[in-house]
Amino acid sequence: MVTEMSLASMSDIAFLLIIFFMVTSVFTLRDGLHLALPDTSKKPVFVSSKNVVTVALQESGEITWDNSPIDEASFEEKLRNSFAENPKLTVLLKVSAKTPYHRSVTVIDRVRSAGVSRLTLRMI
């Protein structure tokens, strides 16, 4: 007489364990970038060109300040000085679509740490 083990009950136990772990798992949400998106019901705000600094982040990682290259070490210092001279300063950050995400976040963090609260992002 040959006895076989039924595998049906093992599959039931496996599915019950999967469901148990799915229900009891704690999913942690990481903080992302806190951005205030424009409200489409309001009229657009026009900013004077003297209050805008254009910063471009190229695919190669190079940063340009109003179309002139700038190194990352002096970028934040120059931004702090410009913001001290003009508190209404708005940074227009143009980011290449092929720039790595972490590089873009680093530049945004530098803008925020310089004290600038007005930041506009544009993909190039």
N, C-alpha and C positions, 0 to 999 in steps of 0.2 A: 504494500500500500504506500503510495507516494503522497506526501502532504506538501502542499504549496502554501506559501504565505501570500495573503491577499494584499496587493499594493494599493487598493482603493482607500483603505483607512490611512495609509501613510500620506497619500496625496491630500486627504482631508486635513490631516494634522499640519501639513506644510502650508496649505492655504490659510488655516486658522492662525498659524504663527505669523504669516505675512500680514494678515489683517490686523493682528494684535500690535505688531510693531509699527504699522502705518498709523494706527489710531493713537498710540501712546507716544509717538515721536514728537519732539519739540523742534519746531522749525524756527530758526533764528533769522531775522531779517537784518541785513547790514544797512547801516546808514549810507545813503548815496549822496549825490550832490543836491543841495537844497537850492533850487532855482525858482524864481518867481516868473512864471510864464505870463506873457502879455494877455490882457483881457481884450477879447475881440469886440466887446460891446462898447468899449470906450474909444474916443478919438485918439489917433496916434499923437505921440508927443514929439515935437520937433526940438532938436538939440542944436545949438550953435556949433559951427565947425571949430571954433576956438576952444570949445569944451570937450572935444573928442580927440583921443589919441588912438591911432590905428596900430595894432600889434598883430603881426602875422606869424603863425607857426607853420613852417614849411614841412614837407614830408621828410626831409633830411634831419629835422630837429632844430634847424636854424631859426632864431627869433629875429624878426625885423621890427624896428620902431619907426613908424612913418617912412617905410621903404628903405631904411638904412640898417644894416646888420648890427646887432648888439649881442654881447655875450651875456650868459645867464647870470653871472655874478653881479654885473652892474645894472641888470634889468630892474630888479626890485628897488635898488637905491634910486635910480632915475625916476621910477614910478612914484616913490615916496616924495621926492623933491617936487615933481610935477603936481602931485596931489596937494602938497603943502602950499604951493603957489596958487592953485585953482581947486577949491573944494568941490566945485561942480563938475569935476572931471569925470568923463565917461570913457571907458576902455572898450573899443571895438576890437574884439579878438577874432581874427580870421584864421581858421584851422583847416589845414589840408585834410581831405577825406581819408588819406592814407597814413596820417599821423597816428602812432600808437596811442591808445586811450590813456594810458598812464602818463604819457608825456603831456597831453592836454590838461589832465587833472593837476599835474605839477605846476603848470603855468597859471591855471586858475587859482590855485592855492597861493601862489606868489602875489597875484593881483589882490586877493583878499587880505593877505598878511600885510600888504602895503597900505591898507586902510581904504581902498577903493571899494565902494559898494555898488556902483553903477557899472555893470558889465553886460555887454552884448556879444553874443556868439554868432558867427556866420561860418558856414562851411564853404571852402573854396575848392 
